[in-house]
Amino acid sequence: MNPGPAYGHWQLVIINTFIVLVFAFSFFQPRTRRDWRTFGGFSAFVVALFTEMYGFPLTIYLLSGWLTKHYPQIDWFSHDSSHLLQTLLGWSGDAHVGPLHLISGILIIGGLMLLASAWRVLYRAQRRAALACTGPYAYIRHPQYMAFLVIMVGFLFQWPTLPTLIMFPILAYIYVRLAKREELEAQRILGQVYTRYALHVPRFFPHLRKTTPASPSSSEAERSST
């Protein structure tokens, strides 16, 4: 492992945060206050993540007593050692090519792809004033919220920190609350159209065997759920 310190690089904090948020923004394109709240929570998670990854290792400082006591041979302030999951599991080698990084990359890229795919379906549905029920919306009712959660889980596999571990369940709870609120609005506007859709399509986790939801006519207006 590289013994050199790898913190205080605030330019990397800014660059990496900017890149991730620009990609997420371009795929999500928030418009409503609820959209901005969703994106704001995700942005806070990303800022906290990269701040600890390249700026200031708060988690390492807070856990330094326990870490140095149980693992005195490890320099916890080197970048490689700060991949906590890999180091604590006792895996050697470059963490950037390890299985945890591979899983992380798959989840992050998959989440971004889901976000982009869901936005395209939602955009077309909104232009037709119709229910978004194709593409990822044929499998789950809130693919965009699920995409943000998948991306965050991916980052946690790669670089878990105390702030992000605390933030994740809070953000998950917020997204579930927002999803339920959107469903109440859709139910009020669409009535049985949305009821039939919700009966066939789960909220966040797809069925192992897909069922086909009842498709509403394009003339039945709806403010599509996110």
Contacts in CASP RR format, 6 or more apart in sequence:
PFRMAT RR
TARGET T0000
AUTHOR 0000-0000-0000
METHOD contacts of the structure
MODEL  1
MNPGPAYGHWQLVIINTFIVLVFAFSFFQPRTRRDWRTFGGFSAFVVALF
TEMYGFPLTIYLLSGWLTKHYPQIDWFSHDSSHLLQTLLGWSGDAHVGPL
HLISGILIIGGLMLLASAWRVLYRAQRRAALACTGPYAYIRHPQYMAFLV
IMVGFLFQWPTLPTLIMFPILAYIYVRLAKREELEAQRILGQVYTRYALH
VPRFFPHLRKTTPASPSSSEAERSST
1 74 0 8 1.000
1 75 0 8 1.000
1 78 0 8 1.000
1 80 0 8 1.000
1 81 0 8 1.000
1 93 0 8 1.000
2 78 0 8 1.000
2 79 0 8 1.000
2 80 0 8 1.000
3 75 0 8 1.000
3 78 0 8 1.000
4 75 0 8 1.000
4 77 0 8 1.000
4 78 0 8 1.000
4 79 0 8 1.000
5 77 0 8 1.000
5 78 0 8 1.000
5 79 0 8 1.000
6 54 0 8 1.000
6 77 0 8 1.000
6 78 0 8 1.000
6 79 0 8 1.000
6 82 0 8 1.000
7 54 0 8 1.000
7 55 0 8 1.000
7 56 0 8 1.000
7 57 0 8 1.000
7 77 0 8 1.000
8 54 0 8 1.000
8 55 0 8 1.000
8 56 0 8 1.000
9 54 0 8 1.000
9 55 0 8 1.000
10 54 0 8 1.000
10 55 0 8 1.000
12 50 0 8 1.000
12 53 0 8 1.000
12 54 0 8 1.000
12 55 0 8 1.000
13 50 0 8 1.000
13 51 0 8 1.000
13 53 0 8 1.000
13 54 0 8 1.000
13 55 0 8 1.000
16 50 0 8 1.000
16 53 0 8 1.000
16 54 0 8 1.000
17 46 0 8 1.000
17 47 0 8 1.000
17 50 0 8 1.000
20 46 0 8 1.000
20 50 0 8 1.000
21 43 0 8 1.000
21 46 0 8 1.000
23 112 0 8 1.000
24 39 0 8 1.000
24 42 0 8 1.000
24 46 0 8 1.000
24 112 0 8 1.000
24 115 0 8 1.000
24 148 0 8 1.000
24 151 0 8 1.000
25 39 0 8 1.000
27 112 0 8 1.000
27 115 0 8 1.000
27 116 0 8 1.000
27 119 0 8 1.000
28 35 0 8 1.000
28 38 0 8 1.000
28 39 0 8 1.000
28 115 0 8 1.000
28 119 0 8 1.000
28 144 0 8 1.000
29 119 0 8 1.000
30 36 0 8 1.000
30 38 0 8 1.000
30 39 0 8 1.000
34 178 0 8 1.000
34 181 0 8 1.000
34 182 0 8 1.000
34 226 0 8 1.000
35 226 0 8 1.000
37 174 0 8 1.000
37 178 0 8 1.000
38 144 0 8 1.000
38 145 0 8 1.000
38 148 0 8 1.000
38 175 0 8 1.000
38 178 0 8 1.000
38 226 0 8 1.000
41 167 0 8 1.000
41 171 0 8 1.000
41 174 0 8 1.000
42 148 0 8 1.000
42 151 0 8 1.000
42 152 0 8 1.000
42 171 0 8 1.000
44 167 0 8 1.000
45 152 0 8 1.000
45 155 0 8 1.000
45 164 0 8 1.000
45 167 0 8 1.000
45 168 0 8 1.000
45 171 0 8 1.000
46 155 0 8 1.000
48 161 0 8 1.000
48 163 0 8 1.000
48 164 0 8 1.000
48 167 0 8 1.000
49 155 0 8 1.000
49 159 0 8 1.000
49 161 0 8 1.000
49 164 0 8 1.000
51 58 0 8 1.000
52 58 0 8 1.000
52 59 0 8 1.000
52 159 0 8 1.000
52 161 0 8 1.000
52 163 0 8 1.000
52 164 0 8 1.000
53 82 0 8 1.000
53 159 0 8 1.000
57 77 0 8 1.000
57 82 0 8 1.000
58 161 0 8 1.000
58 162 0 8 1.000
58 163 0 8 1.000
59 84 0 8 1.000
59 160 0 8 1.000
59 161 0 8 1.000
59 162 0 8 1.000
59 163 0 8 1.000
60 67 0 8 1.000
60 76 0 8 1.000
60 77 0 8 1.000
60 82 0 8 1.000
62 162 0 8 1.000
63 162 0 8 1.000
64 76 0 8 1.000
67 74 0 8 1.000
67 76 0 8 1.000
68 76 0 8 1.000
71 87 0 8 1.000
74 81 0 8 1.000
74 87 0 8 1.000
75 81 0 8 1.000
76 82 0 8 1.000
80 87 0 8 1.000
80 94 0 8 1.000
80 95 0 8 1.000
81 87 0 8 1.000
82 159 0 8 1.000
83 95 0 8 1.000
83 100 0 8 1.000
83 158 0 8 1.000
83 159 0 8 1.000
84 159 0 8 1.000
84 160 0 8 1.000
85 100 0 8 1.000
85 157 0 8 1.000
85 160 0 8 1.000
86 95 0 8 1.000
86 98 0 8 1.000
86 100 0 8 1.000
87 95 0 8 1.000
91 98 0 8 1.000
95 101 0 8 1.000
100 157 0 8 1.000
100 158 0 8 1.000
101 157 0 8 1.000
101 158 0 8 1.000
103 154 0 8 1.000
103 157 0 8 1.000
104 154 0 8 1.000
104 155 0 8 1.000
104 157 0 8 1.000
104 158 0 8 1.000
105 154 0 8 1.000
105 158 0 8 1.000
107 150 0 8 1.000
107 151 0 8 1.000
107 153 0 8 1.000
107 154 0 8 1.000
107 157 0 8 1.000
108 151 0 8 1.000
108 154 0 8 1.000
108 155 0 8 1.000
110 147 0 8 1.000
110 150 0 8 1.000
111 147 0 8 1.000
111 148 0 8 1.000
111 150 0 8 1.000
111 151 0 8 1.000
112 147 0 8 1.000
112 151 0 8 1.000
114 136 0 8 1.000
114 143 0 8 1.000
114 144 0 8 1.000
114 146 0 8 1.000
114 147 0 8 1.000
114 150 0 8 1.000
115 143 0 8 1.000
115 144 0 8 1.000
115 147 0 8 1.000
115 148 0 8 1.000
115 151 0 8 1.000
117 135 0 8 1.000
117 136 0 8 1.000
117 143 0 8 1.000
118 135 0 8 1.000
118 136 0 8 1.000
118 137 0 8 1.000
118 143 0 8 1.000
118 144 0 8 1.000
118 147 0 8 1.000
119 144 0 8 1.000
121 132 0 8 1.000
121 134 0 8 1.000
121 135 0 8 1.000
121 136 0 8 1.000
121 137 0 8 1.000
122 132 0 8 1.000
122 137 0 8 1.000
122 144 0 8 1.000
122 224 0 8 1.000
122 226 0 8 1.000
124 132 0 8 1.000
125 131 0 8 1.000
125 132 0 8 1.000
125 133 0 8 1.000
125 137 0 8 1.000
125 222 0 8 1.000
125 224 0 8 1.000
126 132 0 8 1.000
126 223 0 8 1.000
126 224 0 8 1.000
128 218 0 8 1.000
129 218 0 8 1.000
129 219 0 8 1.000
129 221 0 8 1.000
129 222 0 8 1.000
130 216 0 8 1.000
130 217 0 8 1.000
130 218 0 8 1.000
130 219 0 8 1.000
130 220 0 8 1.000
130 221 0 8 1.000
130 222 0 8 1.000
131 186 0 8 1.000
131 190 0 8 1.000
131 193 0 8 1.000
131 194 0 8 1.000
131 197 0 8 1.000
131 215 0 8 1.000
131 216 0 8 1.000
131 220 0 8 1.000
131 222 0 8 1.000
131 224 0 8 1.000
132 222 0 8 1.000
132 224 0 8 1.000
132 225 0 8 1.000
133 197 0 8 1.000
133 201 0 8 1.000
133 213 0 8 1.000
133 215 0 8 1.000
133 216 0 8 1.000
136 143 0 8 1.000
137 143 0 8 1.000
137 201 0 8 1.000
137 224 0 8 1.000
138 201 0 8 1.000
138 210 0 8 1.000
138 212 0 8 1.000
138 213 0 8 1.000
139 201 0 8 1.000
139 202 0 8 1.000
139 206 0 8 1.000
139 207 0 8 1.000
139 210 0 8 1.000
140 146 0 8 1.000
140 201 0 8 1.000
140 202 0 8 1.000
140 203 0 8 1.000
140 204 0 8 1.000
140 205 0 8 1.000
140 206 0 8 1.000
141 179 0 8 1.000
141 183 0 8 1.000
141 197 0 8 1.000
141 198 0 8 1.000
141 201 0 8 1.000
141 202 0 8 1.000
141 203 0 8 1.000
141 204 0 8 1.000
141 225 0 8 1.000
142 175 0 8 1.000
142 179 0 8 1.000
142 182 0 8 1.000
142 203 0 8 1.000
142 204 0 8 1.000
142 225 0 8 1.000
142 226 0 8 1.000
144 226 0 8 1.000
145 175 0 8 1.000
145 176 0 8 1.000
145 178 0 8 1.000
145 179 0 8 1.000
145 204 0 8 1.000
145 226 0 8 1.000
146 204 0 8 1.000
148 171 0 8 1.000
148 175 0 8 1.000
149 171 0 8 1.000
149 172 0 8 1.000
149 175 0 8 1.000
149 204 0 8 1.000
152 164 0 8 1.000
152 168 0 8 1.000
152 171 0 8 1.000
153 168 0 8 1.000
155 164 0 8 1.000
156 164 0 8 1.000
156 165 0 8 1.000
156 168 0 8 1.000
176 204 0 8 1.000
178 226 0 8 1.000
179 203 0 8 1.000
179 204 0 8 1.000
179 225 0 8 1.000
179 226 0 8 1.000
182 225 0 8 1.000
182 226 0 8 1.000
183 194 0 8 1.000
183 198 0 8 1.000
183 203 0 8 1.000
183 225 0 8 1.000
185 223 0 8 1.000
186 194 0 8 1.000
186 222 0 8 1.000
186 223 0 8 1.000
186 224 0 8 1.000
186 225 0 8 1.000
187 194 0 8 1.000
187 195 0 8 1.000
187 198 0 8 1.000
189 221 0 8 1.000
189 222 0 8 1.000
189 223 0 8 1.000
190 216 0 8 1.000
190 220 0 8 1.000
190 221 0 8 1.000
190 222 0 8 1.000
193 216 0 8 1.000
193 220 0 8 1.000
193 222 0 8 1.000
194 222 0 8 1.000
196 213 0 8 1.000
196 214 0 8 1.000
196 216 0 8 1.000
197 213 0 8 1.000
197 214 0 8 1.000
197 216 0 8 1.000
199 213 0 8 1.000
200 211 0 8 1.000
200 212 0 8 1.000
200 213 0 8 1.000
200 214 0 8 1.000
201 211 0 8 1.000
201 213 0 8 1.000
216 222 0 8 1.000
END
